[in-house]
Amino acid sequence: MQLEYFAPGRTELAGNHTDHQKGRVLASAVDKGIRARVEPNYENRIRIKSAGFPDLDVSLFNLDVLPEEFGSSKALVRGVASAMYDLGMNLGGFDAEISSDLVSGSGLSTSAAYAVLIGKIFNGLYNNNELEPIAIAKVAQQAENLHFGKPCGLMDQLACALGKAVYIDFLTQEIIPVNADFSRMGLTLCLTDTGGSHAGLDTSYARIPADMRLIASFFGKEVLGEVNPAEFRARRWNTADRPVRRATHFFDENDRVPAMRDALAAGDGKTYMRLMNESGRSSEKHLNNIVTSATNDRKLESGLELSAKLLEGKGAWRVHGGGFAGCVQALMPSDFFPKYKKETEKIFGAGKCTELKLG
């Protein structure tokens, strides 16, 4: 008998580059994701068919990290199985047919959703759903870190596993589900894929936590989340220095996240959009994760400039996720969304602007 499983994608709502400093984030599952029709095969093999991709076959007798598999679906399957084994959970083979409406480059964290999906399958088929969603998220993170080769935090996996909006404080380990519905505020949330490539950006991404850790070291701490914000703000800094600007972004953004959480939960769209715009301008001016000299790719910058032209006085817009390439997140009155979609897709291509509903 075939069983069905689903894992949603996620969108980052607030907390741009705060998670790696033990900061606060606001993220949410969305209405798009990855679905699987599954049957156990009791052969200790995972066989997966996905439309548009080569068939996948993984033996559960080899759960080692294989560098040649970095960045592949096979690595995620092997990594999730390995993480489940480390927890003492039962493993077994299955055959699956997978379909997805998470487009590569859409910024909805396809790898986290895929890893969470595989974790849900093992949990359901062979472990009576004993693992709670937070445990499945940690399994998925381990798979991404070790086998997939992506040194990510836990934000994406938690949102995908919990299937809803969630506030996370990585310093206190506080995790709070948030009731969130932009449609009841008369607003539409969307992502526009500007088409920029993430290739060649590893150094640019690595400099952000490195700069923040440098400032934390002045206070004898490893990350900025452990630093008293008042002590940072009391010092006289050279604000022309990039690490200082990035630390300023962190502390301001970290204060904004709970305020955005509260506005979202209260259905206060006006306050939420004001804070979302503050977040976006901080990423642009202080965090500086829009354009990098490593690639000089200006597609993301163009997307933000177009969004500013269309939404000034109407809505909100910000960089989504890591930056330097990828997506613009925008929020606007629902009756304006058709015009926004039409104008952005004139520039970036049909289907590049995607409406999102929170999980």
ZITA-V71390 format. One record per helix or strand. SS is the DSSP state (H for helix, E for strand). FROM is the first residue (numbers start at 1). TO is the last residue. If there is no record, write none. Layout:
SS FROM TO
SS FROM TO
This chain:
E 3 14
H 19 21
E 24 40
E 45 50
E 56 59
H 67 69
H 73 86
E 94 100
H 110 126
H 133 148
H 155 162
E 165 169
E 174 178
H 182 185
E 187 193
H 202 217
H 224 226
H 229 234
H 242 266
H 269 287
H 299 311
E 316 320
E 327 333
H 334 348
E 353 356
E 358 358
